[in-house]
Amino acid sequence: MNLFPVDDDGIIDIFGFKLHTDDLIILLILFILYKENSNDKFLYIILILLLLS
């Protein structure tokens, strides 16, 4: 039994939200940068734009 089942296309269904595995990596990087109090605003903008595309 998997907590978060992954499709063949790399899509994870978490509580009704369908996310690709690379989206989870970007979210993890954003979270780590936030917790480390990074002040690089351009990095945040680039990662958010990458997440939206």
mmJSON file of the N, C-alpha and C atoms, coordinates in Angstrom:
{"data_MODEL":{"atom_site":{
"group_PDB":["ATOM","ATOM","ATOM","ATOM","ATOM","ATOM","ATOM","ATOM","ATOM","ATOM","ATOM","ATOM","ATOM","ATOM","ATOM","ATOM","ATOM","ATOM","ATOM","ATOM","ATOM","ATOM","ATOM","ATOM","ATOM","ATOM","ATOM","ATOM","ATOM","ATOM","ATOM","ATOM","ATOM","ATOM","ATOM","ATOM","ATOM","ATOM","ATOM","ATOM","ATOM","ATOM","ATOM","ATOM","ATOM","ATOM","ATOM","ATOM","ATOM","ATOM","ATOM","ATOM","ATOM","ATOM","ATOM","ATOM","ATOM","ATOM","ATOM","ATOM","ATOM","ATOM","ATOM","ATOM","ATOM","ATOM","ATOM","ATOM","ATOM","ATOM","ATOM","ATOM","ATOM","ATOM","ATOM","ATOM","ATOM","ATOM","ATOM","ATOM","ATOM","ATOM","ATOM","ATOM","ATOM","ATOM","ATOM","ATOM","ATOM","ATOM","ATOM","ATOM","ATOM","ATOM","ATOM","ATOM","ATOM","ATOM","ATOM","ATOM","ATOM","ATOM","ATOM","ATOM","ATOM","ATOM","ATOM","ATOM","ATOM","ATOM","ATOM","ATOM","ATOM","ATOM","ATOM","ATOM","ATOM","ATOM","ATOM","ATOM","ATOM","ATOM","ATOM","ATOM","ATOM","ATOM","ATOM","ATOM","ATOM","ATOM","ATOM","ATOM","ATOM","ATOM","ATOM","ATOM","ATOM","ATOM","ATOM","ATOM","ATOM","ATOM","ATOM","ATOM","ATOM","ATOM","ATOM","ATOM","ATOM","ATOM","ATOM","ATOM","ATOM","ATOM","ATOM","ATOM","ATOM","ATOM","ATOM"],
"id":[1,2,3,4,5,6,7,8,9,10,11,12,13,14,15,16,17,18,19,20,21,22,23,24,25,26,27,28,29,30,31,32,33,34,35,36,37,38,39,40,41,42,43,44,45,46,47,48,49,50,51,52,53,54,55,56,57,58,59,60,61,62,63,64,65,66,67,68,69,70,71,72,73,74,75,76,77,78,79,80,81,82,83,84,85,86,87,88,89,90,91,92,93,94,95,96,97,98,99,100,101,102,103,104,105,106,107,108,109,110,111,112,113,114,115,116,117,118,119,120,121,122,123,124,125,126,127,128,129,130,131,132,133,134,135,136,137,138,139,140,141,142,143,144,145,146,147,148,149,150,151,152,153,154,155,156,157,158,159],
"type_symbol":["N","C","C","N","C","C","N","C","C","N","C","C","N","C","C","N","C","C","N","C","C","N","C","C","N","C","C","N","C","C","N","C","C","N","C","C","N","C","C","N","C","C","N","C","C","N","C","C","N","C","C","N","C","C","N","C","C","N","C","C","N","C","C","N","C","C","N","C","C","N","C","C","N","C","C","N","C","C","N","C","C","N","C","C","N","C","C","N","C","C","N","C","C","N","C","C","N","C","C","N","C","C","N","C","C","N","C","C","N","C","C","N","C","C","N","C","C","N","C","C","N","C","C","N","C","C","N","C","C","N","C","C","N","C","C","N","C","C","N","C","C","N","C","C","N","C","C","N","C","C","N","C","C","N","C","C","N","C","C"],
"label_atom_id":["N","CA","C","N","CA","C","N","CA","C","N","CA","C","N","CA","C","N","CA","C","N","CA","C","N","CA","C","N","CA","C","N","CA","C","N","CA","C","N","CA","C","N","CA","C","N","CA","C","N","CA","C","N","CA","C","N","CA","C","N","CA","C","N","CA","C","N","CA","C","N","CA","C","N","CA","C","N","CA","C","N","CA","C","N","CA","C","N","CA","C","N","CA","C","N","CA","C","N","CA","C","N","CA","C","N","CA","C","N","CA","C","N","CA","C","N","CA","C","N","CA","C","N","CA","C","N","CA","C","N","CA","C","N","CA","C","N","CA","C","N","CA","C","N","CA","C","N","CA","C","N","CA","C","N","CA","C","N","CA","C","N","CA","C","N","CA","C","N","CA","C","N","CA","C","N","CA","C","N","CA","C","N","CA","C"],
"label_alt_id":[null,null,null,null,null,null,null,null,null,null,null,null,null,null,null,null,null,null,null,null,null,null,null,null,null,null,null,null,null,null,null,null,null,null,null,null,null,null,null,null,null,null,null,null,null,null,null,null,null,null,null,null,null,null,null,null,null,null,null,null,null,null,null,null,null,null,null,null,null,null,null,null,null,null,null,null,null,null,null,null,null,null,null,null,null,null,null,null,null,null,null,null,null,null,null,null,null,null,null,null,null,null,null,null,null,null,null,null,null,null,null,null,null,null,null,null,null,null,null,null,null,null,null,null,null,null,null,null,null,null,null,null,null,null,null,null,null,null,null,null,null,null,null,null,null,null,null,null,null,null,null,null,null,null,null,null,null,null,null],
"label_comp_id":["MET","MET","MET","ASN","ASN","ASN","LEU","LEU","LEU","PHE","PHE","PHE","PRO","PRO","PRO","VAL","VAL","VAL","ASP","ASP","ASP","ASP","ASP","ASP","ASP","ASP","ASP","GLY","GLY","GLY","ILE","ILE","ILE","ILE","ILE","ILE","ASP","ASP","ASP","ILE","ILE","ILE","PHE","PHE","PHE","GLY","GLY","GLY","PHE","PHE","PHE","LYS","LYS","LYS","LEU","LEU","LEU","HIS","HIS","HIS","THR","THR","THR","ASP","ASP","ASP","ASP","ASP","ASP","LEU","LEU","LEU","ILE","ILE","ILE","ILE","ILE","ILE","LEU","LEU","LEU","LEU","LEU","LEU","ILE","ILE","ILE","LEU","LEU","LEU","PHE","PHE","PHE","ILE","ILE","ILE","LEU","LEU","LEU","TYR","TYR","TYR","LYS","LYS","LYS","GLU","GLU","GLU","ASN","ASN","ASN","SER","SER","SER","ASN","ASN","ASN","ASP","ASP","ASP","LYS","LYS","LYS","PHE","PHE","PHE","LEU","LEU","LEU","TYR","TYR","TYR","ILE","ILE","ILE","ILE","ILE","ILE","LEU","LEU","LEU","ILE","ILE","ILE","LEU","LEU","LEU","LEU","LEU","LEU","LEU","LEU","LEU","LEU","LEU","LEU","SER","SER","SER"],
"label_asym_id":["A","A","A","A","A","A","A","A","A","A","A","A","A","A","A","A","A","A","A","A","A","A","A","A","A","A","A","A","A","A","A","A","A","A","A","A","A","A","A","A","A","A","A","A","A","A","A","A","A","A","A","A","A","A","A","A","A","A","A","A","A","A","A","A","A","A","A","A","A","A","A","A","A","A","A","A","A","A","A","A","A","A","A","A","A","A","A","A","A","A","A","A","A","A","A","A","A","A","A","A","A","A","A","A","A","A","A","A","A","A","A","A","A","A","A","A","A","A","A","A","A","A","A","A","A","A","A","A","A","A","A","A","A","A","A","A","A","A","A","A","A","A","A","A","A","A","A","A","A","A","A","A","A","A","A","A","A","A","A"],
"label_entity_id":["1","1","1","1","1","1","1","1","1","1","1","1","1","1","1","1","1","1","1","1","1","1","1","1","1","1","1","1","1","1","1","1","1","1","1","1","1","1","1","1","1","1","1","1","1","1","1","1","1","1","1","1","1","1","1","1","1","1","1","1","1","1","1","1","1","1","1","1","1","1","1","1","1","1","1","1","1","1","1","1","1","1","1","1","1","1","1","1","1","1","1","1","1","1","1","1","1","1","1","1","1","1","1","1","1","1","1","1","1","1","1","1","1","1","1","1","1","1","1","1","1","1","1","1","1","1","1","1","1","1","1","1","1","1","1","1","1","1","1","1","1","1","1","1","1","1","1","1","1","1","1","1","1","1","1","1","1","1","1"],
"label_seq_id":[1,1,1,2,2,2,3,3,3,4,4,4,5,5,5,6,6,6,7,7,7,8,8,8,9,9,9,10,10,10,11,11,11,12,12,12,13,13,13,14,14,14,15,15,15,16,16,16,17,17,17,18,18,18,19,19,19,20,20,20,21,21,21,22,22,22,23,23,23,24,24,24,25,25,25,26,26,26,27,27,27,28,28,28,29,29,29,30,30,30,31,31,31,32,32,32,33,33,33,34,34,34,35,35,35,36,36,36,37,37,37,38,38,38,39,39,39,40,40,40,41,41,41,42,42,42,43,43,43,44,44,44,45,45,45,46,46,46,47,47,47,48,48,48,49,49,49,50,50,50,51,51,51,52,52,52,53,53,53],
"pdbx_PDB_ins_code":[null,null,null,null,null,null,null,null,null,null,null,null,null,null,null,null,null,null,null,null,null,null,null,null,null,null,null,null,null,null,null,null,null,null,null,null,null,null,null,null,null,null,null,null,null,null,null,null,null,null,null,null,null,null,null,null,null,null,null,null,null,null,null,null,null,null,null,null,null,null,null,null,null,null,null,null,null,null,null,null,null,null,null,null,null,null,null,null,null,null,null,null,null,null,null,null,null,null,null,null,null,null,null,null,null,null,null,null,null,null,null,null,null,null,null,null,null,null,null,null,null,null,null,null,null,null,null,null,null,null,null,null,null,null,null,null,null,null,null,null,null,null,null,null,null,null,null,null,null,null,null,null,null,null,null,null,null,null,null],
"Cartn_x":[0.835,0.0,0.884,0.692,1.464,0.692,1.387,0.756,0.377,1.281,1.034,1.306,0.267,0.5,0.981,1.976,2.557,2.099,1.583,1.18,2.407,2.158,3.255,3.837,3.032,3.495,4.23,4.348,5.023,4.122,2.813,1.852,1.459,1.533,1.176,-0.126,-1.075,-2.365,-2.348,-2.253,-2.216,-3.47,-4.373,-5.611,-6.381,-6.403,-7.131,-6.312,-5.119,-4.239,-3.318,-3.265,-2.386,-1.119,-0.005,1.286,2.271,3.102,4.191,5.305,6.156,7.234,8.221,8.433,9.345,8.745,7.407,6.757,7.002,7.008,7.283,8.715,9.638,11.029,11.158,10.471,10.502,9.876,8.752,8.127,9.04,9.753,10.698,11.838,12.356,13.423,12.921,11.695,11.123,10.959,10.521,10.34,11.675,12.701,14.017,14.59,14.435,14.917,14.188,12.895,12.119,12.572,12.806,13.231,14.644,15.489,16.856,16.938,15.797,15.718,16.574,16.451,17.178,16.563,17.406,16.938,17.059,17.26,17.413,16.03,15.497,14.134,14.035,15.105,15.074,14.986,15.623,15.542,14.118,13.465,12.065,11.183,11.397,10.588,10.804,12.047,12.351,11.725,11.829,11.262,9.741,9.102,7.644,7.203,7.925,7.595,7.796,8.823,9.055,7.939,7.447,6.365,5.063,4.821,3.583,3.581,4.75,4.792,4.647],
"Cartn_y":[-1.175,0.0,1.244,2.107,3.335,4.495,5.365,6.547,7.517,7.727,8.587,7.781,7.243,6.422,7.267,6.759,7.43,6.702,7.479,6.906,6.581,5.994,5.723,7.01,8.091,9.367,10.205,9.717,10.462,11.442,11.196,12.08,11.481,12.313,11.883,12.551,11.784,12.322,12.45,13.701,13.977,14.755,14.118,14.746,15.42,14.824,15.374,16.292,16.684,17.515,16.61,16.815,16.014,16.812,16.319,16.981,16.044,16.62,15.851,15.757,14.771,14.58,15.745,16.361,17.512,18.724,18.845,19.92,19.761,18.536,18.298,18.681,18.44,18.821,20.341,21.063,22.526,23.045,22.454,22.862,22.601,21.494,21.178,22.188,22.582,23.582,24.921,25.312,26.556,26.521,25.402,25.261,25.36,24.696,24.734,26.148,26.839,28.214,29.122,28.903,29.702,29.452,28.197,27.865,28.376,28.475,28.96,30.481,31.157,32.623,33.185,32.579,33.052,34.368,35.323,36.632,36.812,35.744,35.81,35.808,36.992,37.125,36.597,36.756,36.277,34.751,34.088,32.625,32.176,32.861,32.558,32.764,33.873,34.18,33.129,32.75,31.755,30.402,29.992,28.709,28.711,29.805,29.889,29.878,30.596,30.564,29.171,28.483,27.119,26.188,26.453,25.646,25.874,27.101,27.424,26.959,26.783,26.384,24.9],
"Cartn_z":[0.0,0.0,0.0,-0.986,-1.1,-0.493,0.19,0.751,-0.361,-1.314,-2.458,-3.731,-4.354,-5.551,-6.731,-7.43,-8.591,-9.842,-10.815,-12.095,-12.939,-14.112,-15.041,-15.612,-15.636,-16.168,-15.128,-13.905,-12.85,-12.14,-12.177,-11.521,-10.181,-9.137,-7.791,-7.404,-6.892,-6.459,-4.941,-4.455,-3.017,-2.655,-1.951,-1.485,-2.613,-3.783,-4.915,-5.793,-5.361,-6.175,-6.963,-8.27,-9.114,-9.394,-8.896,-9.058,-9.734,-10.575,-11.162,-10.138,-10.308,-9.341,-9.355,-10.514,-10.556,-9.858,-9.842,-9.089,-7.595,-7.124,-5.705,-5.336,-6.251,-6.001,-5.916,-6.816,-6.787,-5.497,-5.072,-3.821,-2.633,-2.656,-1.588,-1.548,-2.703,-2.759,-2.234,-2.623,-2.117,-0.603,-0.079,1.361,2.099,1.57,2.206,2.165,1.044,0.955,1.935,2.091,3.034,4.478,4.81,6.172,6.473,5.467,5.646,5.566,5.429,5.346,4.21,3.044,1.875,1.397,1.025,0.574,-0.936,-1.667,-3.116,-3.769,-4.021,-4.562,-5.985,-6.754,-8.133,-8.193,-7.251,-7.198,-6.89,-5.957,-5.657,-6.889,-7.592,-8.787,-9.856,-10.078,-11.106,-10.759,-9.502,-9.118,-9.189,-8.825,-8.923,-10.384,-11.241,-12.663,-13.254,-12.81,-13.26,-12.782,-11.589,-11.034,-11.805,-12.226,-12.941,-14.402,-14.977,-16.39,-16.582],
"occupancy":[1.0,1.0,1.0,1.0,1.0,1.0,1.0,1.0,1.0,1.0,1.0,1.0,1.0,1.0,1.0,1.0,1.0,1.0,1.0,1.0,1.0,1.0,1.0,1.0,1.0,1.0,1.0,1.0,1.0,1.0,1.0,1.0,1.0,1.0,1.0,1.0,1.0,1.0,1.0,1.0,1.0,1.0,1.0,1.0,1.0,1.0,1.0,1.0,1.0,1.0,1.0,1.0,1.0,1.0,1.0,1.0,1.0,1.0,1.0,1.0,1.0,1.0,1.0,1.0,1.0,1.0,1.0,1.0,1.0,1.0,1.0,1.0,1.0,1.0,1.0,1.0,1.0,1.0,1.0,1.0,1.0,1.0,1.0,1.0,1.0,1.0,1.0,1.0,1.0,1.0,1.0,1.0,1.0,1.0,1.0,1.0,1.0,1.0,1.0,1.0,1.0,1.0,1.0,1.0,1.0,1.0,1.0,1.0,1.0,1.0,1.0,1.0,1.0,1.0,1.0,1.0,1.0,1.0,1.0,1.0,1.0,1.0,1.0,1.0,1.0,1.0,1.0,1.0,1.0,1.0,1.0,1.0,1.0,1.0,1.0,1.0,1.0,1.0,1.0,1.0,1.0,1.0,1.0,1.0,1.0,1.0,1.0,1.0,1.0,1.0,1.0,1.0,1.0,1.0,1.0,1.0,1.0,1.0,1.0],
"B_iso_or_equiv":[0.0,0.0,0.0,0.0,0.0,0.0,0.0,0.0,0.0,0.0,0.0,0.0,0.0,0.0,0.0,0.0,0.0,0.0,0.0,0.0,0.0,0.0,0.0,0.0,0.0,0.0,0.0,0.0,0.0,0.0,0.0,0.0,0.0,0.0,0.0,0.0,0.0,0.0,0.0,0.0,0.0,0.0,0.0,0.0,0.0,0.0,0.0,0.0,0.0,0.0,0.0,0.0,0.0,0.0,0.0,0.0,0.0,0.0,0.0,0.0,0.0,0.0,0.0,0.0,0.0,0.0,0.0,0.0,0.0,0.0,0.0,0.0,0.0,0.0,0.0,0.0,0.0,0.0,0.0,0.0,0.0,0.0,0.0,0.0,0.0,0.0,0.0,0.0,0.0,0.0,0.0,0.0,0.0,0.0,0.0,0.0,0.0,0.0,0.0,0.0,0.0,0.0,0.0,0.0,0.0,0.0,0.0,0.0,0.0,0.0,0.0,0.0,0.0,0.0,0.0,0.0,0.0,0.0,0.0,0.0,0.0,0.0,0.0,0.0,0.0,0.0,0.0,0.0,0.0,0.0,0.0,0.0,0.0,0.0,0.0,0.0,0.0,0.0,0.0,0.0,0.0,0.0,0.0,0.0,0.0,0.0,0.0,0.0,0.0,0.0,0.0,0.0,0.0,0.0,0.0,0.0,0.0,0.0,0.0],
"pdbx_formal_charge":[null,null,null,null,null,null,null,null,null,null,null,null,null,null,null,null,null,null,null,null,null,null,null,null,null,null,null,null,null,null,null,null,null,null,null,null,null,null,null,null,null,null,null,null,null,null,null,null,null,null,null,null,null,null,null,null,null,null,null,null,null,null,null,null,null,null,null,null,null,null,null,null,null,null,null,null,null,null,null,null,null,null,null,null,null,null,null,null,null,null,null,null,null,null,null,null,null,null,null,null,null,null,null,null,null,null,null,null,null,null,null,null,null,null,null,null,null,null,null,null,null,null,null,null,null,null,null,null,null,null,null,null,null,null,null,null,null,null,null,null,null,null,null,null,null,null,null,null,null,null,null,null,null,null,null,null,null,null,null],
"auth_seq_id":[1,1,1,2,2,2,3,3,3,4,4,4,5,5,5,6,6,6,7,7,7,8,8,8,9,9,9,10,10,10,11,11,11,12,12,12,13,13,13,14,14,14,15,15,15,16,16,16,17,17,17,18,18,18,19,19,19,20,20,20,21,21,21,22,22,22,23,23,23,24,24,24,25,25,25,26,26,26,27,27,27,28,28,28,29,29,29,30,30,30,31,31,31,32,32,32,33,33,33,34,34,34,35,35,35,36,36,36,37,37,37,38,38,38,39,39,39,40,40,40,41,41,41,42,42,42,43,43,43,44,44,44,45,45,45,46,46,46,47,47,47,48,48,48,49,49,49,50,50,50,51,51,51,52,52,52,53,53,53],
"auth_comp_id":["MET","MET","MET","ASN","ASN","ASN","LEU","LEU","LEU","PHE","PHE","PHE","PRO","PRO","PRO","VAL","VAL","VAL","ASP","ASP","ASP","ASP","ASP","ASP","ASP","ASP","ASP","GLY","GLY","GLY","ILE","ILE","ILE","ILE","ILE","ILE","ASP","ASP","ASP","ILE","ILE","ILE","PHE","PHE","PHE","GLY","GLY","GLY","PHE","PHE","PHE","LYS","LYS","LYS","LEU","LEU","LEU","HIS","HIS","HIS","THR","THR","THR","ASP","ASP","ASP","ASP","ASP","ASP","LEU","LEU","LEU","ILE","ILE","ILE","ILE","ILE","ILE","LEU","LEU","LEU","LEU","LEU","LEU","ILE","ILE","ILE","LEU","LEU","LEU","PHE","PHE","PHE","ILE","ILE","ILE","LEU","LEU","LEU","TYR","TYR","TYR","LYS","LYS","LYS","GLU","GLU","GLU","ASN","ASN","ASN","SER","SER","SER","ASN","ASN","ASN","ASP","ASP","ASP","LYS","LYS","LYS","PHE","PHE","PHE","LEU","LEU","LEU","TYR","TYR","TYR","ILE","ILE","ILE","ILE","ILE","ILE","LEU","LEU","LEU","ILE","ILE","ILE","LEU","LEU","LEU","LEU","LEU","LEU","LEU","LEU","LEU","LEU","LEU","LEU","SER","SER","SER"],
"auth_asym_id":["A","A","A","A","A","A","A","A","A","A","A","A","A","A","A","A","A","A","A","A","A","A","A","A","A","A","A","A","A","A","A","A","A","A","A","A","A","A","A","A","A","A","A","A","A","A","A","A","A","A","A","A","A","A","A","A","A","A","A","A","A","A","A","A","A","A","A","A","A","A","A","A","A","A","A","A","A","A","A","A","A","A","A","A","A","A","A","A","A","A","A","A","A","A","A","A","A","A","A","A","A","A","A","A","A","A","A","A","A","A","A","A","A","A","A","A","A","A","A","A","A","A","A","A","A","A","A","A","A","A","A","A","A","A","A","A","A","A","A","A","A","A","A","A","A","A","A","A","A","A","A","A","A","A","A","A","A","A","A"],
"auth_atom_id":["N","CA","C","N","CA","C","N","CA","C","N","CA","C","N","CA","C","N","CA","C","N","CA","C","N","CA","C","N","CA","C","N","CA","C","N","CA","C","N","CA","C","N","CA","C","N","CA","C","N","CA","C","N","CA","C","N","CA","C","N","CA","C","N","CA","C","N","CA","C","N","CA","C","N","CA","C","N","CA","C","N","CA","C","N","CA","C","N","CA","C","N","CA","C","N","CA","C","N","CA","C","N","CA","C","N","CA","C","N","CA","C","N","CA","C","N","CA","C","N","CA","C","N","CA","C","N","CA","C","N","CA","C","N","CA","C","N","CA","C","N","CA","C","N","CA","C","N","CA","C","N","CA","C","N","CA","C","N","CA","C","N","CA","C","N","CA","C","N","CA","C","N","CA","C","N","CA","C","N","CA","C","N","CA","C"],
"pdbx_PDB_model_num":[1,1,1,1,1,1,1,1,1,1,1,1,1,1,1,1,1,1,1,1,1,1,1,1,1,1,1,1,1,1,1,1,1,1,1,1,1,1,1,1,1,1,1,1,1,1,1,1,1,1,1,1,1,1,1,1,1,1,1,1,1,1,1,1,1,1,1,1,1,1,1,1,1,1,1,1,1,1,1,1,1,1,1,1,1,1,1,1,1,1,1,1,1,1,1,1,1,1,1,1,1,1,1,1,1,1,1,1,1,1,1,1,1,1,1,1,1,1,1,1,1,1,1,1,1,1,1,1,1,1,1,1,1,1,1,1,1,1,1,1,1,1,1,1,1,1,1,1,1,1,1,1,1,1,1,1,1,1,1]
}}}
